[in-house]
């Protein structure tokens, strides 16, 4: 056992090339091997269940109002976290002698939205849907538009072949044409091409041909609205940087079939006949339509301030080298008078990082601190698109070139349906994607101390959940930093008002927090990284 530990702690982590296939196995430790009760194991016992519980209960209380970006509740949460760091005598390494890194955001939503056909106004959600994140401000009118079939520009089939759409609105169906045998015309098989699923390709084709506006006919309009309603109701949020807010495309409006028929004077038959003709002949059938369209799309922008909360435990002899440890502390806020308290997502991960920071500082004050520095950062804006961590990696307080590894913690407080009542597991994502040695280190630390089932199911590129791309480690990985993400799975209360503190499995949370401490300790004290 000692030999294993010695070799593990001497791992040399360097950035490697991405692999085509990634581990997806469940690694079960050998329970016949005893836990190694060395000083690192004893240090991990400083992480107490009662302390984690106290943190989670506060962050997931109604007083934090669901911790949504821009709310008073998330500010309370940020100051609670910083007070915890101050109480534990952690030095201030944030901006202006604080624990904070200020992050600016812009909330973008529709201020004015009008759409008329032949002078008759139509309603957002009822007749059409236009999403602010993929549309620019636009005030425009026209008396003519072009029907371009399926909106495809492909070497085997081109809806734009015999029509000029420059500065016009183009109207097309989703999907792609089939011949009378039921094969798709583009590839001659019964399997649709990417033109069926990727609307962006059609929008880009329209832009390339000089179109001013895209109008998409949606046969299942109600289902489409239900799927995309939140993209309109919840404001689009971006980082408040000097980057332009210009959409690099053209505006697009999704129409119900009834609304599309109004472009033909209330009759949809002409367009349906044109669609049928394409399918029968296998050839495009584009034409111009006389109809008056008036459009006004104007966005409103509100500036919002937030903060990442920073605890930096400076190392001893290798203090310039950094191990990063992150968890997001924001959640999705209020809906009416109900708070989405986000106990598991992600008060649980936040509590682990806070207590690991406190433990590292305690050890440092006793002269037993880590060799490398450890950055413990609670990031904001994860629920809006990993924005707090994105801001940090683009504006790092400590050099990314010296950041040797990243550990991310997101939702570690519940048991998912796969494991039922078995709390002795954790999902591990990303550990072998940049450098497999990080994966090996995690496996060895687990065998020596934690003895959890390490489930890598969600690490597979084939996994449809795509969790690797959905939490804050991803922004570090994009910078080439070896990254590992700990997660205990989704459950019935995910992103619901029922994700409450009393449902947290605190014993499980403690086990995982201690394991993450031990991995952090191994990374911070290994001979080389």
C-alpha positions as semicolon CSV with decimal commas, in nm:
position;residue;x (nm);y (nm);z (nm)
1;X;0,000;0,000;0,000
2;X;0,273;0,249;0,086
3;X;0,442;0,177;-0,245
4;X;0,121;0,251;-0,431
5;X;0,077;0,579;-0,249
6;X;0,436;0,685;-0,304
7;X;0,416;0,619;-0,678
8;X;0,080;0,792;-0,704
9;X;0,195;1,108;-0,531
10;X;0,486;1,134;-0,773
11;X;0,269;1,142;-1,084
12;X;0,377;1,392;-1,343
13;X;0,065;1,560;-1,482
14;X;0,121;1,732;-1,811
15;X;-0,124;1,840;-2,076
16;X;-0,175;1,566;-2,333
17;X;-0,372;1,527;-2,653
18;X;-0,743;1,461;-2,642
19;X;-0,841;1,098;-2,687
20;X;-1,107;0,961;-2,918
21;X;-1,248;0,727;-2,654
22;X;-1,276;0,798;-2,284
23;X;-1,325;0,569;-1,989
24;X;-1,688;0,491;-1,906
25;X;-1,641;0,205;-1,659
26;X;-1,748;0,176;-1,297
27;X;-1,431;0,118;-1,094
28;X;-1,502;-0,069;-0,772
29;X;-1,225;-0,057;-0,508
30;X;-1,088;-0,371;-0,349
31;X;-1,260;-0,378;-0,012
32;X;-1,013;-0,640;0,113
33;X;-0,746;-0,370;0,123
34;X;-0,763;-0,161;0,438
35;X;-0,790;0,215;0,433
36;X;-0,447;0,372;0,478
37;X;-0,470;0,574;0,805
38;X;-0,188;0,820;0,743
39;X;-0,180;1,193;0,819
40;X;-0,372;1,283;0,501
41;X;-0,658;1,057;0,609
42;X;-0,660;1,217;0,952
43;X;-0,660;1,566;0,800
44;X;-0,970;1,477;0,597
45;X;-1,160;1,406;0,918
46;X;-1,157;1,782;0,984
47;X;-1,442;1,804;0,732
48;X;-1,743;1,758;0,958
49;X;-2,097;1,663;0,862
50;X;-2,245;1,925;1,094
51;X;-2,045;2,204;0,927
52;X;-2,152;2,099;0,577
53;X;-2,512;2,080;0,698
54;X;-2,500;2,430;0,847
55;X;-2,371;2,577;0,521
56;X;-2,623;2,394;0,302
57;X;-2,916;2,489;0,526
58;X;-2,827;2,857;0,502
59;X;-2,758;2,867;0,128
60;X;-3,074;2,667;0,057
61;X;-3,294;2,878;0,284
62;X;-3,562;3,113;0,154
63;X;-3,353;3,410;0,270
64;X;-3,118;3,344;-0,024
65;X;-3,414;3,360;-0,265
66;X;-3,284;3,080;-0,487
67;X;-2,950;3,259;-0,538
68;X;-3,028;3,383;-0,887
69;X;-2,780;3,607;-1,061
70;X;-2,860;3,973;-0,994
71;X;-3,076;3,908;-0,687
72;X;-3,035;4,026;-0,329
73;X;-3,033;3,659;-0,231
74;X;-2,719;3,572;-0,422
75;X;-2,544;3,873;-0,269
76;X;-2,636;3,738;0,076
77;X;-2,492;3,402;-0,025
78;X;-2,167;3,562;-0,149
79;X;-2,121;3,753;0,175
80;X;-2,201;3,441;0,379
81;X;-1,925;3,256;0,193
82;X;-1,676;3,540;0,237
83;X;-1,762;3,562;0,609
84;X;-1,685;3,191;0,638
85;X;-1,343;3,250;0,485
86;X;-1,279;3,544;0,716
87;X;-1,384;3,341;1,022
88;X;-1,130;3,078;0,924
89;X;-0,853;3,339;0,888
90;X;-0,801;3,286;0,516
91;X;-0,606;3,573;0,362
92;X;-0,781;3,799;0,112
93;X;-0,650;3,746;-0,240
94;X;-0,944;3,883;-0,435
95;X;-0,976;4,228;-0,586
96;X;-0,927;4,539;-0,370
97;X;-0,829;4,338;-0,062
98;X;-1,153;4,136;-0,061
99;X;-1,254;3,776;-0,124
100;X;-1,431;3,879;-0,445
101;X;-1,362;3,888;-0,814
102;X;-1,625;4,121;-0,958
103;X;-1,804;3,997;-1,270
104;X;-2,033;4,209;-1,485
105;X;-2,327;4,067;-1,679
106;X;-2,584;4,192;-1,926
107;X;-2,942;4,070;-1,912
108;X;-3,105;4,089;-2,254
109;X;-3,478;4,063;-2,315
110;X;-3,740;4,191;-2,558
111;X;-3,851;4,548;-2,494
112;X;-4,065;4,588;-2,806
113;X;-4,180;4,311;-3,035
114;X;-4,424;4,356;-3,325
115;X;-4,495;4,130;-3,622
116;X;-4,764;4,213;-3,877
117;X;-4,878;4,040;-4,195
118;X;-5,078;4,258;-4,432
119;X;-5,142;4,502;-4,148
120;X;-5,273;4,240;-3,903
121;X;-5,071;4,202;-3,578
122;X;-4,971;3,856;-3,456
123;X;-4,874;3,740;-3,106
124;X;-4,551;3,600;-2,965
125;X;-4,604;3,244;-2,828
126;X;-4,946;3,215;-2,996
127;X;-4,861;3,275;-3,361
128;X;-4,484;3,293;-3,376
129;X;-4,176;3,264;-3,158
130;X;-3,866;3,480;-3,174
131;X;-3,581;3,417;-2,928
132;X;-3,370;3,716;-2,815
133;X;-3,042;3,526;-2,790
134;X;-3,037;3,449;-3,164
135;X;-3,189;3,771;-3,297
136;X;-3,068;4,129;-3,330
137;X;-3,265;4,452;-3,310
138;X;-3,456;4,487;-3,636
139;X;-3,705;4,734;-3,778
140;X;-3,800;4,636;-4,131
141;X;-4,087;4,599;-4,375
142;X;-4,126;4,438;-4,713
143;X;-4,395;4,364;-4,968
144;X;-4,242;4,046;-5,105
145;X;-4,084;3,731;-4,970
146;X;-3,946;3,410;-5,116
147;X;-4,065;3,056;-5,049
148;X;-3,754;2,836;-5,070
149;X;-3,888;2,488;-4,998
150;X;-3,674;2,338;-4,725
151;X;-3,409;2,612;-4,723
152;X;-3,131;2,372;-4,826
153;X;-2,815;2,453;-5,020
154;X;-2,650;2,118;-5,099
155;X;-2,466;1,980;-5,400
156;X;-2,741;1,721;-5,454
157;X;-3,030;1,961;-5,397
158;X;-3,037;2,343;-5,381
159;X;-3,351;2,540;-5,296
160;X;-3,171;2,864;-5,390
161;X;-3,068;2,751;-5,739
162;X;-3,322;2,947;-5,944
163;X;-3,425;3,236;-5,719
164;X;-3,269;3,563;-5,601
165;X;-3,337;3,619;-5,230
166;X;-3,106;3,914;-5,170
167;X;-3,257;4,151;-4,908
168;X;-3,572;3,938;-4,892
169;X;-3,740;3,731;-4,623
170;X;-3,720;3,359;-4,697
171;X;-3,987;3,111;-4,589
172;X;-3,914;2,739;-4,562
173;X;-4,015;2,414;-4,397
174;X;-3,809;2,226;-4,143
175;X;-3,672;1,889;-4,245
176;X;-3,566;1,779;-4,592
177;X;-3,734;1,627;-4,900
178;X;-3,800;1,258;-4,963
179;X;-3,865;1,083;-5,293
180;X;-4,163;0,859;-5,363
181;X;-3,971;0,556;-5,231
182;X;-3,937;0,731;-4,896
183;X;-3,563;0,792;-4,927
184;X;-3,413;1,128;-4,843
185;X;-3,308;1,305;-5,162
186;X;-2,986;1,447;-5,023
187;X;-2,826;1,112;-4,939
188;X;-3,049;0,851;-5,103
189;X;-3,113;0,668;-4,775
190;X;-3,391;0,647;-4,519
191;X;-3,171;0,825;-4,264
192;X;-3,207;1,206;-4,257
193;X;-2,901;1,424;-4,302
194;X;-2,788;1,700;-4,067
195;X;-3,001;1,943;-4,270
196;X;-3,303;1,794;-4,091
197;X;-3,176;1,859;-3,740
198;X;-2,948;2,163;-3,772
199;X;-3,151;2,479;-3,827
200;X;-2,834;2,686;-3,804
201;X;-2,718;2,535;-4,134
202;X;-3,033;2,662;-4,304
203;X;-3,001;3,006;-4,148
204;X;-2,640;3,024;-4,266
205;X;-2,743;2,920;-4,618
206;X;-3,002;3,200;-4,623
207;X;-2,743;3,449;-4,500
208;X;-2,494;3,336;-4,763
209;X;-2,752;3,404;-5,034
210;X;-2,816;3,754;-4,901
211;X;-3,152;3,702;-4,728
212;X;-3,264;3,962;-4,473
213;X;-3,487;3,742;-4,256
214;X;-3,566;3,373;-4,206
215;X;-3,923;3,253;-4,149
216;X;-3,943;2,888;-4,044
217;X;-4,268;2,690;-4,078
218;X;-4,308;2,469;-3,769
219;X;-4,567;2,190;-3,802
220;X;-4,552;2,118;-3,428
221;X;-4,563;2,478;-3,314
222;X;-4,712;2,424;-2,967
223;X;-4,447;2,165;-2,880
224;X;-4,176;2,397;-3,014
225;X;-4,300;2,685;-2,796
226;X;-4,314;2,462;-2,489
227;X;-3,954;2,352;-2,550
228;X;-3,821;2,706;-2,604
229;X;-4,045;2,923;-2,385
230;X;-3,780;2,965;-2,114
231;X;-3,538;3,112;-2,371
232;X;-3,779;3,403;-2,407
233;X;-3,927;3,431;-2,057
234;X;-3,586;3,407;-1,886
235;X;-3,358;3,683;-2,012
236;X;-3,052;3,595;-2,214
237;X;-2,744;3,663;-2,003
238;X;-2,394;3,737;-2,132
239;X;-2,074;3,862;-1,978
240;X;-2,050;4,241;-1,976
241;X;-1,726;4,272;-2,171
242;X;-1,612;4,485;-2,460
243;X;-1,721;4,215;-2,701
244;X;-1,997;4,308;-2,941
245;X;-2,348;4,182;-2,884
246;X;-2,405;4,157;-3,261
247;X;-2,554;3,828;-3,373
248;X;-2,337;3,684;-3,649
249;X;-2,624;3,573;-3,868
250;X;-2,970;3,692;-3,965
251;X;-3,289;3,718;-3,767
252;X;-3,517;3,416;-3,756
253;X;-3,883;3,380;-3,666
254;X;-4,059;3,046;-3,620
255;X;-4,419;3,047;-3,748
256;X;-4,715;2,824;-3,685
257;X;-4,869;2,675;-3,998
258;X;-5,172;2,900;-3,946
259;X;-4,954;3,211;-3,937
260;X;-4,761;3,092;-4,243
261;X;-5,091;3,050;-4,428
262;X;-5,165;3,419;-4,370
263;X;-4,874;3,497;-4,599
264;X;-5,083;3,330;-4,872
265;X;-5,401;3,520;-4,792
266;X;-5,522;3,260;-4,547
267;X;-5,469;2,959;-4,773
268;X;-5,187;2,718;-4,704
269;X;-5,263;2,498;-5,005
270;X;-5,022;2,669;-5,244
271;X;-4,727;2,612;-5,013
272;X;-4,832;2,252;-4,938
273;X;-4,863;2,186;-5,311
274;X;-4,517;2,331;-5,364
275;X;-4,382;2,104;-5,090
276;X;-4,550;1,799;-5,245
277;X;-4,412;1,891;-5,587
278;X;-4,059;1,895;-5,444
279;X;-4,107;1,550;-5,292
280;X;-4,258;1,407;-5,613
281;X;-4,003;1,551;-5,853
282;X;-3,697;1,562;-5,632
283;X;-3,630;1,913;-5,757
284;X;-3,653;2,256;-5,588
285;X;-3,967;2,463;-5,635
286;X;-3,901;2,815;-5,507
287;X;-4,118;3,117;-5,586
288;X;-4,196;3,472;-5,475
289;X;-4,495;3,562;-5,256
290;X;-4,662;3,900;-5,245
291;X;-4,733;3,984;-4,882
292;X;-4,666;4,286;-4,662
293;X;-4,458;4,216;-4,352
294;X;-4,382;4,471;-4,078
295;X;-4,132;4,379;-3,808
296;X;-4,007;4,558;-3,498
297;X;-3,769;4,373;-3,268
298;X;-3,600;4,581;-3,000
299;X;-3,405;4,447;-2,705
300;X;-3,354;4,598;-2,363
301;X;-3,024;4,549;-2,182
302;X;-2,979;4,564;-1,804
303;X;-2,636;4,563;-1,641
304;X;-2,600;4,325;-1,345
305;X;-2,305;4,282;-1,109
306;X;-2,197;3,957;-0,952
307;X;-1,888;3,807;-0,798
308;X;-1,680;3,495;-0,781
309;X;-1,576;3,431;-0,420
310;X;-1,210;3,346;-0,373
311;X;-1,019;3,162;-0,100
312;X;-0,649;3,124;-0,176
313;X;-0,435;2,910;0,050
314;X;-0,078;2,992;-0,039
315;X;0,157;2,697;-0,057
316;X;0,501;2,664;0,095
317;X;0,798;2,566;-0,123
318;X;0,600;2,550;-0,451
319;X;0,357;2,832;-0,389
320;X;0,364;2,957;-0,751
321;X;0,202;2,633;-0,869
322;X;-0,174;2,618;-0,821
323;X;-0,443;2,354;-0,780
324;X;-0,788;2,495;-0,858
325;X;-1,104;2,379;-0,681
326;X;-1,443;2,515;-0,793
327;X;-1,816;2,490;-0,729
328;X;-2,093;2,721;-0,843
329;X;-2,304;2,883;-0,575
330;X;-2,574;3,039;-0,793
331;X;-2,909;2,877;-0,869
332;X;-3,226;2,968;-1,060
333;X;-3,403;3,202;-0,819
334;X;-3,773;3,264;-0,761
335;X;-4,088;3,192;-0,959
336;X;-4,357;3,406;-0,808
337;X;-4,335;3,358;-0,432
338;X;-4,165;3,018;-0,450
339;X;-3,789;2,987;-0,413
340;X;-3,587;2,727;-0,601
341;X;-3,351;2,673;-0,310
342;X;-3,100;2,448;-0,488
343;X;-2,980;2,247;-0,190
344;X;-2,814;1,983;-0,403
345;X;-2,761;2,216;-0,699
346;X;-2,526;2,342;-0,578
347;X;-2,524;2,429;-0,209
348;X;-2,385;2,078;-0,163
349;X;-2,077;2,136;-0,380
350;X;-2,033;2,484;-0,238
351;X;-2,026;2,349;0,118
352;X;-1,755;2,099;0,024
353;X;-1,527;2,364;-0,128
354;X;-1,582;2,598;0,169
355;X;-1,491;2,330;0,422
356;X;-1,192;2,211;0,221
357;X;-1,065;2,570;0,216
358;X;-1,113;2,596;0,594
359;X;-0,932;2,264;0,649
360;X;-0,637;2,364;0,430
361;X;-0,606;2,695;0,614
362;X;-0,617;2,519;0,952
363;X;-0,337;2,288;0,844
364;X;-0,134;2,582;0,716
365;X;-0,173;2,765;1,048
366;X;-0,038;2,451;1,222
367;X;0,265;2,444;0,993
368;X;0,130;2,151;0,790
369;X;0,000;2,339;0,487
370;X;0,016;2,225;0,125
371;X;0,330;2,253;-0,083
372;X;0,145;2,403;-0,379
373;X;-0,110;2,680;-0,349
374;X;-0,479;2,589;-0,364
375;X;-0,739;2,820;-0,516
376;X;-1,085;2,748;-0,374
377;X;-1,334;2,944;-0,583
378;X;-1,711;2,963;-0,560
379;X;-1,822;3,082;-0,901
380;X;-2,132;3,268;-1,008
381;X;-2,335;3,251;-1,328
382;X;-2,308;2,877;-1,390
383;X;-2,681;2,841;-1,445
384;X;-2,666;3,113;-1,712
385;X;-2,399;2,936;-1,915
386;X;-2,086;2,875;-1,701
387;X;-2,027;3,249;-1,708
388;X;-1,842;3,306;-1,379
389;X;-1,580;3,044;-1,458
390;X;-1,558;3,170;-1,816
391;X;-1,485;3,518;-1,684
392;X;-1,219;3,382;-1,450
393;X;-1,026;3,186;-1,713
394;X;-1,028;3,495;-1,936
395;X;-0,933;3,724;-1,644
396;X;-0,739;3,497;-1,406
397;X;-0,622;3,628;-1,071
398;X;-0,345;3,368;-1,080
399;X;-0,160;3,249;-1,392
400;X;-0,335;2,972;-1,583
401;X;0,008;2,857;-1,699
402;X;0,081;2,767;-1,336
403;X;-0,263;2,614;-1,271
404;X;-0,175;2,246;-1,276
405;X;-0,516;2,084;-1,227
406;X;-0,882;2,177;-1,180
407;X;-1,134;1,996;-0,958
408;X;-1,503;2,086;-0,995
409;X;-1,782;1,988;-0,756
410;X;-2,147;2,009;-0,865
411;X;-2,436;1,826;-0,696
412;X;-2,292;1,574;-0,449
413;X;-2,573;1,556;-0,194
414;X;-2,829;1,308;-0,328
415;X;-2,852;0,951;-0,455
416;X;-2,975;0,908;-0,811
417;X;-3,221;0,636;-0,927
418;X;-2,942;0,411;-1,060
419;X;-2,794;0,366;-0,712
420;X;-3,119;0,366;-0,512
421;X;-3,012;0,346;-0,148
422;X;-2,639;0,296;-0,213
423;X;-2,462;0,617;-0,110
424;X;-2,112;0,481;-0,164
425;X;-2,052;0,609;-0,518
426;X;-1,965;0,920;-0,717
427;X;-1,977;0,998;-1,088
428;X;-1,639;1,108;-1,224
429;X;-1,622;1,308;-1,546
430;X;-1,328;1,438;-1,747
431;X;-1,039;1,290;-1,551
432;X;-0,877;1,113;-1,849
433;X;-0,961;1,359;-2,124
434;X;-0,655;1,584;-2,109
435;X;-0,413;1,373;-1,909
436;X;-0,495;1,015;-1,802
437;X;-0,259;1,047;-1,506
438;X;-0,519;1,259;-1,327
439;X;-0,757;0,966;-1,364
440;X;-0,497;0,725;-1,225
441;X;-0,433;0,951;-0,927
442;X;-0,804;0,971;-0,845
443;X;-0,840;0,591;-0,864
444;X;-0,542;0,534;-0,635
445;X;-0,648;0,795;-0,380
446;X;-0,992;0,636;-0,378
447;X;-0,854;0,286;-0,321
448;X;-0,623;0,406;-0,046
449;X;-0,876;0,616;0,144
450;X;-1,233;0,670;0,028
451;X;-1,325;0,337;-0,135
452;X;-1,619;0,475;-0,329
453;X;-1,752;0,329;-0,653
454;X;-1,608;0,558;-0,920
455;X;-1,869;0,564;-1,196
456;X;-1,743;0,706;-1,527
457;X;-2,064;0,645;-1,724
458;X;-2,119;1,014;-1,795
459;X;-1,759;1,056;-1,910
460;X;-1,834;0,884;-2,238
461;X;-1,858;1,106;-2,546
462;X;-2,157;0,892;-2,644
463;X;-2,352;0,983;-2,331
464;X;-2,647;1,197;-2,444
465;X;-2,648;1,410;-2,127
466;X;-2,317;1,575;-2,228
467;X;-2,239;1,654;-1,864
468;X;-1,872;1,710;-1,944
469;X;-1,971;2,031;-2,121
470;X;-2,223;2,146;-1,859
471;X;-2,027;2,253;-1,552
472;X;-1,747;2,492;-1,467
473;X;-1,447;2,260;-1,508
474;X;-1,511;2,277;-1,883
475;X;-1,381;2,634;-1,912
476;X;-1,055;2,528;-1,745
477;X;-1,030;2,222;-1,969
478;X;-1,072;2,445;-2,273
479;X;-0,754;2,621;-2,160
480;X;-0,569;2,289;-2,153
481;X;-0,580;2,239;-1,775
482;X;-0,632;1,875;-1,663
483;X;-0,980;1,875;-1,507
484;X;-1,200;1,641;-1,308
485;X;-1,569;1,684;-1,224
486;X;-1,745;1,513;-0,930
487;X;-2,123;1,468;-0,949
488;X;-2,377;1,233;-0,792
489;X;-2,641;1,243;-1,063
490;X;-2,977;1,400;-1,131
491;X;-3,294;1,323;-0,940
492;X;-3,663;1,413;-0,935
493;X;-3,600;1,745;-0,756
494;X;-3,342;1,875;-1,004
495;X;-3,427;2,238;-1,090
496;X;-3,752;2,219;-0,894
497;X;-3,873;2,401;-0,585
498;X;-3,844;2,070;-0,399
499;X;-3,460;2,064;-0,402
500;X;-3,448;2,134;-0,028
501;X;-3,189;2,091;0,245
502;X;-3,380;1,827;0,442
503;X;-3,349;1,591;0,143
504;X;-2,970;1,602;0,139
505;X;-2,786;1,282;0,233
506;X;-2,530;1,442;0,462
507;X;-2,335;1,123;0,522
508;X;-2,280;1,086;0,148
509;X;-2,192;1,454;0,111
510;X;-1,929;1,419;0,383
511;X;-1,773;1,111;0,223
512;X;-1,741;1,283;-0,112
513;X;-1,612;1,610;0,035
514;X;-1,341;1,417;0,220
515;X;-1,247;1,230;-0,097
516;X;-1,215;1,558;-0,286
517;X;-0,998;1,695;-0,006
518;X;-0,771;1,390;-0,030
519;X;-0,737;1,426;-0,407
520;X;-0,664;1,798;-0,364
521;X;-0,405;1,715;-0,099
522;X;-0,239;1,458;-0,325
523;X;-0,221;1,707;-0,612
524;X;-0,094;1,986;-0,388
525;X;0,184;1,776;-0,234
526;X;0,300;1,543;-0,510
527;X;0,668;1,566;-0,604
528;X;0,589;1,682;-0,958
529;X;0,284;1,785;-1,160
